[in-house]
Amino acid sequence: MDRTSLRAAALAGATALALVGTTAPAGATTGVAHDEQITWQGWSGTGWSAGTSAGTTGTTAGLTLSTPVGTIPYKDPHTSTRRTWAYGTWTSPLTQVGFAATELVTSWNADTPAGTWLQVELQGTYTTGTRTPWYVMGRWASGDGDIRRTSVDRQGDKTSSVLTDTFAITSPAAGVLLRAYQLRVTLYRDPASTVTPVLRSVGAMSSTVPDRFTVTPSAGHIAWGTELAVPHYSQNIHAGQYPEYGGGGEAWCSPTSTEMVIEYWGRTPSPADTSWVDPRYADPTVDHAARMTYDWQYDGTGNWPFNTAYAARFPGLEAKVTRLHSLDELEHFIAAGIPVVTSQSFLAGELDGAGYGTAGHLMVVVGFTTAGDVIANDPASPSDAAVRHVYRRDQFEQIWLRTRRTTAGGGTGSGSGGVVYLIKPTEVAWPSVAGSTNW
């Protein structure tokens, strides 16, 4: 399993949600009781003009570092290397969430050639009007030759904190929630070079998902009998490989799932990309994905936006982190030919056929049987040939959508509340679902 369990445990304590009774947007897909609110808001293309640039220029191709506003030193906490970087910034407009939110996850799509990198920050506005500090949501580069890709620990105030990649209200029951936010992206390059990072998009999923141990099953019948031809990759055949990247292949559920979807879309790391992998290892693209999603602070490969940013490195792909309301909603993606990476946690007895329990795990939903059960490429399998699983629809929907669960020790743990990675080519349209604003 991935070390998402560490973050899940932290979220369980920090986001015990008590806001039962909120409603989904009018017209949302029916079949499951929507008592959560989710929205995705982002900038790309011509949208850069809505924000404020300092040393950056936005075009339909992306935001670039044009005339740096100055230089700044950065001491990498994971290598102790100190370098000076030229930089510029882009700051989004103050953006109203549209409801009182308890969590926010940013994600971005960018190209960072050698000698460049970027940082994404968030400043929230509470329902009281008070603002949060500027929180670092990620320091990112597609490679690892210039900086170590990293989240930042120990960020917070009396009302909120950042747990790896997730902004969370510490005590929603206290009544102070997130009303609005701004994102700030800083682009960095070597002062002796004119090579620039290119930010193609940046955005955030804001949500309020109430405490729930169970969910009402959705109705389905949208993509029943459809199965997408997604490659089968097992994380377990990589057990013991490159333990410096989060403990080895047995912990690589997130990058293994991400790589399956990337290769479904006909993209793949080049032989040069994987030349560092021991030639005795099968499926070297999975090893590469693990290295290129690894978060040096989190010490794992399960940082959600680092996975979607990795996917978006490949030509023509776009990717984001969000939440979905139900399997009904997810079925629309399958019907559109888009596989979906889902995050869930469960006891061994809660998902028939899995044969294991987990405090945090990623897999790929690739289709539905004619009876509506979930067909998943589950990387926690003993071989590539064993990756395809059929899971009961009602069980899968519960372990994916719930926010609270009973642990093996009898305590209370957290669930993802419907978190997904959405990855597709830019020319493929997002599915249209009435009332949904969450992608």
C-alpha positions as CSV (number, residue, x, y, z in Angstrom):
1,M,0.0,0.0,0.0
2,D,1.0,3.6,-0.4
3,R,1.8,5.7,2.7
4,T,-1.4,7.7,2.1
5,S,-2.3,6.1,5.5
6,L,-0.2,8.7,7.3
7,R,-2.1,11.6,5.8
8,A,-5.4,9.8,6.3
9,A,-4.7,9.4,10.0
10,A,-3.9,13.1,10.2
11,L,-7.0,14.1,8.3
12,A,-9.1,11.9,10.6
13,G,-8.1,14.1,13.5
14,A,-8.1,17.4,11.7
15,T,-11.3,17.3,9.6
16,A,-14.0,15.5,11.7
17,L,-16.8,17.1,9.7
18,A,-20.0,18.1,11.3
19,L,-21.9,19.9,8.5
20,V,-24.7,17.5,7.7
21,G,-27.4,19.1,5.6
22,T,-25.5,20.9,3.0
23,T,-26.7,20.4,-0.6
24,A,-25.3,19.6,-4.0
25,P,-25.7,22.0,-6.9
26,A,-29.2,22.0,-8.4
27,G,-29.6,19.3,-11.0
28,A,-26.8,17.1,-9.7
29,T,-27.0,13.5,-10.7
30,T,-29.4,11.6,-8.5
31,G,-29.2,8.1,-7.0
32,V,-27.1,8.9,-4.0
33,A,-27.9,11.4,-1.2
34,H,-25.8,14.5,-2.0
35,D,-25.0,16.1,1.3
36,E,-21.6,17.4,0.2
37,Q,-20.5,20.3,-1.9
38,I,-17.6,20.2,-4.3
39,T,-16.3,22.7,-6.8
40,W,-13.3,23.0,-9.1
41,Q,-12.0,26.4,-10.1
42,G,-8.9,27.0,-12.2
43,W,-7.0,29.2,-14.7
44,S,-5.4,28.4,-18.1
45,G,-5.4,29.7,-21.7
46,T,-6.7,33.2,-21.7
47,G,-7.5,33.1,-18.0
48,W,-4.1,34.4,-16.9
49,S,-5.2,38.0,-17.5
50,A,-7.7,37.7,-14.6
51,G,-4.7,37.5,-12.2
52,T,-1.8,39.7,-11.3
53,S,1.6,39.1,-13.0
54,A,5.0,40.2,-11.7
55,G,7.8,39.1,-14.1
56,T,5.5,36.6,-15.8
57,T,3.6,36.5,-19.1
58,G,0.5,34.5,-19.8
59,T,-0.6,33.3,-23.2
60,T,-2.9,30.5,-24.4
61,A,0.2,28.3,-24.4
62,G,0.8,28.9,-20.7
63,L,2.4,31.2,-18.1
64,T,6.1,31.8,-18.5
65,L,8.9,33.7,-16.7
66,S,9.6,36.6,-19.0
67,T,11.4,39.4,-17.1
68,P,12.3,38.2,-13.6
69,V,11.5,40.6,-10.8
70,G,14.8,39.6,-9.1
71,T,16.7,36.7,-7.7
72,I,16.3,34.8,-4.4
73,P,18.3,32.1,-2.7
74,Y,16.8,28.7,-1.9
75,K,18.5,26.2,0.3
76,D,17.0,22.8,-0.5
77,P,16.1,21.2,2.9
78,H,16.7,17.7,1.4
79,T,20.1,18.2,-0.1
80,S,21.4,21.3,1.8
81,T,22.3,22.7,-1.6
82,R,22.0,26.5,-1.8
83,R,21.3,28.1,-5.1
84,T,20.2,31.5,-6.3
85,W,17.2,31.6,-8.7
86,A,15.6,34.3,-10.9
87,Y,11.8,34.4,-10.3
88,G,8.5,35.9,-11.1
89,T,5.0,35.4,-9.8
90,W,1.4,35.1,-10.9
91,T,-1.4,35.6,-8.3
92,S,-5.0,34.6,-9.0
93,P,-7.9,36.9,-8.2
94,L,-9.7,36.5,-4.9
95,T,-12.0,33.6,-5.7
96,Q,-15.2,32.9,-3.9
97,V,-15.7,29.2,-3.2
98,G,-19.5,29.6,-3.4
99,F,-20.1,27.8,-0.1
100,A,-18.4,27.4,3.3
101,A,-15.6,24.8,2.6
102,T,-13.6,22.6,4.9
103,E,-10.9,21.3,2.6
104,L,-9.0,22.5,-0.5
105,V,-6.5,20.6,-2.8
106,T,-4.5,22.4,-5.5
107,S,-3.2,20.9,-8.7
108,W,-1.3,22.1,-11.7
109,N,0.0,21.2,-15.1
110,A,3.4,22.4,-16.1
111,D,6.6,21.9,-17.9
112,T,9.8,22.4,-16.0
113,P,12.9,22.0,-18.2
114,A,16.3,21.4,-16.5
115,G,17.2,24.5,-14.5
116,T,13.6,25.5,-13.6
117,W,11.0,24.7,-11.1
118,L,7.8,26.2,-9.5
119,Q,6.0,26.7,-6.2
120,V,2.3,26.9,-5.6
121,E,0.9,28.7,-2.6
122,L,-2.6,29.3,-1.2
123,Q,-4.0,32.1,1.0
124,G,-7.5,31.5,2.2
125,T,-10.2,33.8,3.5
126,Y,-12.3,32.5,6.4
127,T,-16.0,33.1,6.8
128,T,-15.0,35.7,9.4
129,G,-13.1,37.7,6.8
130,T,-9.7,36.9,8.4
131,R,-7.1,35.5,6.0
132,T,-4.8,32.6,6.5
133,P,-1.0,32.8,6.1
134,W,0.3,32.0,2.6
135,Y,0.6,28.3,2.7
136,V,3.0,26.4,0.4
137,M,1.0,23.7,-1.4
138,G,4.0,22.2,-3.2
139,R,7.5,22.9,-4.5
140,W,7.7,21.0,-7.8
141,A,9.8,20.0,-10.7
142,S,9.3,17.3,-13.2
143,G,12.8,15.9,-12.6
144,D,15.0,15.8,-9.5
145,G,18.2,17.3,-10.7
146,D,17.7,20.8,-9.6
147,I,15.5,20.7,-6.4
148,R,13.9,17.9,-4.5
149,R,10.2,17.9,-5.1
150,T,8.5,18.5,-1.7
151,S,5.6,19.4,0.4
152,V,6.1,21.6,3.5
153,D,5.3,20.5,7.0
154,R,4.3,22.5,10.1
155,Q,2.1,25.1,8.3
156,G,-1.0,26.3,10.1
157,D,-2.8,28.8,12.3
158,K,-5.5,28.4,15.0
159,T,-8.1,27.5,12.4
160,S,-6.4,25.6,9.6
161,S,-3.3,23.6,8.5
162,V,-1.8,21.9,5.5
163,L,-1.5,18.1,5.6
164,T,1.0,17.3,2.9
165,D,-1.2,18.4,-0.1
166,T,-4.5,19.2,1.6
167,F,-5.6,22.5,3.2
168,A,-8.0,21.5,6.0
169,I,-10.1,23.4,8.6
170,T,-8.9,22.0,11.9
171,S,-12.3,22.1,13.7
172,P,-15.3,22.6,11.3
173,A,-17.7,22.3,14.2
174,A,-16.3,25.6,15.6
175,G,-18.0,27.3,12.6
176,V,-15.1,29.2,11.0
177,L,-14.7,27.8,7.5
178,L,-13.1,28.7,4.1
179,R,-15.1,31.3,2.1
180,A,-12.6,32.4,-0.6
181,Y,-8.9,32.0,-1.6
182,Q,-6.1,33.1,-3.8
183,L,-3.4,31.0,-5.5
184,R,0.1,32.3,-6.1
185,V,2.5,30.5,-8.4
186,T,6.2,31.4,-8.4
187,L,8.2,30.4,-11.4
188,Y,12.0,29.9,-11.0
189,R,14.9,29.6,-13.4
190,D,18.7,29.6,-13.4
191,P,19.7,33.3,-13.6
192,A,22.3,32.5,-16.3
193,S,19.6,30.9,-18.6
194,T,16.6,32.1,-20.5
195,V,14.9,28.6,-20.3
196,T,11.6,29.1,-18.5
197,P,9.1,26.8,-16.8
198,V,5.7,26.8,-18.5
199,L,2.6,26.7,-16.3
200,R,-0.3,25.4,-18.4
201,S,-3.0,25.4,-15.8
202,V,-3.5,25.7,-12.0
203,G,-6.6,25.3,-9.9
204,A,-8.2,24.0,-6.8
205,M,-10.9,21.6,-5.6
206,S,-12.8,23.1,-2.6
207,S,-15.2,20.9,-0.7
208,T,-17.3,20.3,2.3
209,V,-18.0,16.6,2.9
210,P,-19.8,15.8,6.1
211,D,-19.0,13.0,8.5
212,R,-20.4,9.7,7.2
213,F,-19.6,6.1,7.9
214,T,-22.0,4.9,5.1
215,V,-23.4,6.3,1.9
216,T,-26.6,5.6,-0.1
217,P,-25.9,3.5,-3.1
218,S,-26.3,5.2,-6.5
219,A,-28.6,4.0,-9.2
220,G,-26.2,3.5,-12.1
221,H,-27.1,2.1,-15.5
222,I,-24.9,4.8,-17.2
223,A,-21.9,2.7,-18.3
224,W,-22.9,-0.8,-17.3
225,G,-21.2,-3.3,-19.7
226,T,-18.4,-0.9,-20.6
227,E,-14.8,-1.8,-19.9
228,L,-11.8,0.3,-21.0
229,A,-8.6,-1.4,-22.2
230,V,-6.3,0.1,-19.5
231,P,-2.9,-1.6,-19.1
232,H,-2.4,-3.9,-16.1
233,Y,0.4,-3.0,-13.7
234,S,1.1,-4.6,-10.3
235,Q,2.9,-2.6,-7.7
236,N,3.7,-5.8,-5.8
237,I,6.1,-7.2,-8.4
238,H,8.2,-4.1,-7.5
239,A,8.5,-5.0,-3.8
240,G,11.9,-4.2,-2.5
241,Q,12.9,-2.1,-5.6
242,Y,14.2,1.4,-4.8
243,P,13.2,1.7,-1.2
244,E,14.5,5.2,-1.2
245,Y,11.3,6.2,-3.0
246,G,8.8,5.7,-0.3
247,G,9.7,2.2,0.9
248,G,9.8,0.3,-2.4
249,G,7.3,-1.0,-4.9
250,E,4.9,-2.5,-2.3
251,A,4.1,1.2,-1.4
252,W,3.6,2.4,-5.0
253,C,-0.2,2.2,-5.5
254,S,-0.5,5.8,-6.5
255,P,2.2,6.1,-9.2
256,T,1.3,2.6,-10.5
257,S,-2.3,3.6,-10.9
258,T,-1.2,6.9,-12.5
259,E,1.1,5.1,-14.9
260,M,-1.7,2.7,-16.0
261,V,-3.8,5.6,-17.1
262,I,-1.0,7.5,-18.8
263,E,-0.2,4.5,-20.9
264,Y,-3.9,3.9,-21.7
265,W,-3.7,7.2,-23.4
266,G,-0.8,6.1,-25.5
267,R,1.9,8.0,-23.7
268,T,4.9,6.4,-21.9
269,P,8.3,7.3,-20.5
270,S,11.0,7.0,-23.1
271,P,13.9,4.5,-22.9
272,A,16.1,7.4,-21.9
273,D,13.7,8.2,-19.0
274,T,13.9,4.6,-17.7
275,S,17.6,4.0,-18.5
276,W,18.4,4.3,-14.7
277,V,16.2,1.4,-13.8
278,D,17.8,-2.0,-13.3
279,P,17.3,-4.0,-16.5
280,R,16.3,-7.0,-14.5
281,Y,13.1,-5.3,-13.3
282,A,9.9,-5.7,-15.2
283,D,7.7,-2.7,-16.0
284,P,10.4,0.0,-15.6
285,T,7.9,2.7,-16.3
286,V,6.4,2.1,-12.9
287,D,9.8,2.6,-11.2
288,H,10.1,5.8,-13.2
289,A,6.7,7.0,-12.1
290,A,7.5,6.3,-8.5
291,R,10.7,8.3,-8.7
292,M,9.0,11.2,-10.5
293,T,6.1,11.5,-8.0
294,Y,8.2,11.0,-4.9
295,D,7.7,13.8,-2.3
296,W,10.9,14.1,-0.2
297,Q,9.2,15.6,2.8
298,Y,6.2,13.2,2.8
299,D,8.6,10.4,2.1
300,G,6.2,8.7,-0.2
301,T,4.7,8.6,-3.7
302,G,1.1,9.3,-2.7
303,N,1.1,13.1,-2.9
304,W,-2.1,13.6,-5.0
305,P,-1.1,16.7,-7.0
306,F,2.4,15.4,-7.6
307,N,0.8,12.4,-9.3
308,T,-1.5,14.5,-11.6
309,A,1.4,16.9,-12.3
310,Y,3.5,13.9,-13.4
311,A,0.7,12.7,-15.7
312,A,0.4,16.1,-17.3
313,R,4.1,16.1,-18.2
314,F,3.3,13.9,-21.1
315,P,2.4,15.6,-24.4
316,G,-1.2,16.5,-24.7
317,L,-2.4,15.2,-21.3
318,E,-4.1,17.3,-18.7
319,A,-4.8,16.1,-15.1
320,K,-6.3,17.3,-11.9
321,V,-7.3,16.2,-8.3
322,T,-10.9,16.5,-7.3
323,R,-13.8,14.7,-5.7
324,L,-16.8,13.0,-7.3
325,H,-20.2,12.7,-5.7
326,S,-21.1,9.1,-6.6
327,L,-20.4,6.1,-8.8
328,D,-23.2,7.5,-11.0
329,E,-20.9,10.5,-11.7
330,L,-17.9,8.3,-12.2
331,E,-19.9,6.2,-14.7
332,H,-20.1,9.3,-17.0
333,F,-16.3,9.3,-17.2
334,I,-16.2,5.6,-18.2
335,A,-18.9,6.2,-20.8
336,A,-16.7,9.0,-22.2
337,G,-13.7,6.6,-22.4
338,I,-11.9,8.2,-19.4
339,P,-10.6,5.8,-16.6
340,V,-10.6,7.2,-13.1
341,V,-8.1,6.8,-10.3
342,T,-9.8,6.5,-7.0
343,S,-8.6,6.7,-3.4
344,Q,-10.1,4.5,-0.7
345,S,-9.5,2.7,2.6
346,F,-11.1,-0.4,4.0
347,L,-10.8,-3.5,6.2
348,A,-10.2,-6.8,4.6
349,G,-13.8,-7.9,5.1
350,E,-15.3,-4.7,3.6
351,L,-14.3,-5.4,-0.1
352,D,-15.0,-8.9,-1.3
353,G,-12.2,-10.3,-3.4
354,A,-9.5,-7.8,-2.4
355,G,-7.9,-10.1,0.1
356,Y,-6.3,-7.3,2.1
357,G,-7.2,-4.2,4.2
358,T,-5.6,-0.7,3.9
359,A,-5.7,2.7,5.5
360,G,-5.1,4.3,2.2
361,H,-4.9,2.9,-1.4
362,L,-5.3,4.0,-5.0
363,M,-6.7,1.9,-7.9
364,V,-8.1,2.6,-11.4
365,V,-11.8,2.2,-12.2
366,V,-11.8,0.9,-15.8
367,G,-15.4,-0.1,-16.2
368,F,-18.6,-1.7,-15.0
369,T,-20.1,-5.2,-15.4
370,T,-23.5,-5.7,-17.0
371,A,-24.8,-5.9,-13.4
372,G,-23.2,-2.6,-12.4
373,D,-20.3,-3.9,-10.3
374,V,-17.0,-2.1,-10.5
375,I,-14.2,-3.3,-12.7
376,A,-10.9,-2.0,-11.2
377,N,-7.3,-2.4,-12.1
378,D,-6.0,-2.9,-8.5
379,P,-2.2,-2.6,-8.3
380,A,-2.2,-4.4,-5.0
381,S,-2.1,-7.7,-6.9
382,P,0.6,-10.4,-7.1
383,S,1.2,-10.1,-10.8
384,D,0.2,-7.9,-13.8
385,A,-2.1,-10.7,-15.0
386,A,-4.0,-10.6,-11.6
387,V,-4.6,-6.8,-11.6
388,R,-8.2,-6.9,-13.0
389,H,-10.8,-7.2,-10.2
390,V,-14.5,-7.0,-10.0
391,Y,-15.7,-5.5,-6.8
392,R,-19.3,-5.2,-5.5
393,R,-20.8,-1.9,-6.4
394,D,-22.3,-1.1,-3.0
395,Q,-19.1,-2.1,-1.1
396,F,-16.8,-0.1,-3.5
397,E,-19.0,3.0,-3.4
398,Q,-19.0,3.0,0.4
399,I,-15.2,2.6,1.0
400,W,-14.5,5.3,-1.6
401,L,-17.1,8.0,-0.6
402,R,-17.2,7.7,3.2
403,T,-15.2,10.1,5.3
404,R,-15.1,8.0,8.5
405,R,-14.6,4.3,9.1
406,T,-13.9,1.8,11.8
407,T,-10.3,0.6,12.0
408,A,-9.1,-2.9,12.6
409,G,-8.3,-1.9,16.2
410,G,-11.9,-0.7,16.8
411,G,-11.0,3.0,16.6
412,T,-12.1,5.6,14.1
413,G,-10.2,6.4,10.9
414,S,-10.8,8.6,7.9
415,G,-11.8,8.0,4.3
416,S,-11.1,10.0,1.2
417,G,-14.6,11.3,0.6
418,G,-14.5,10.5,-3.1
419,V,-11.1,11.8,-4.1
420,V,-10.0,11.0,-7.7
421,Y,-7.3,11.7,-10.2
422,L,-8.8,12.8,-13.6
423,I,-6.3,12.3,-16.5
424,K,-7.2,12.7,-20.2
425,P,-5.9,14.2,-23.5
426,T,-6.8,17.9,-24.0
427,E,-8.8,17.1,-27.1
428,V,-11.1,14.7,-25.2
429,A,-14.0,16.6,-23.7
430,W,-14.9,16.3,-20.0
431,P,-18.3,14.5,-19.6
432,S,-21.2,16.8,-19.2
433,V,-23.3,16.0,-16.1
434,A,-26.1,18.4,-15.1
435,G,-25.2,20.5,-12.0
436,S,-21.7,19.2,-11.6
437,T,-19.0,21.8,-11.1
438,N,-16.3,19.6,-9.6
439,W,-14.1,19.1,-12.7
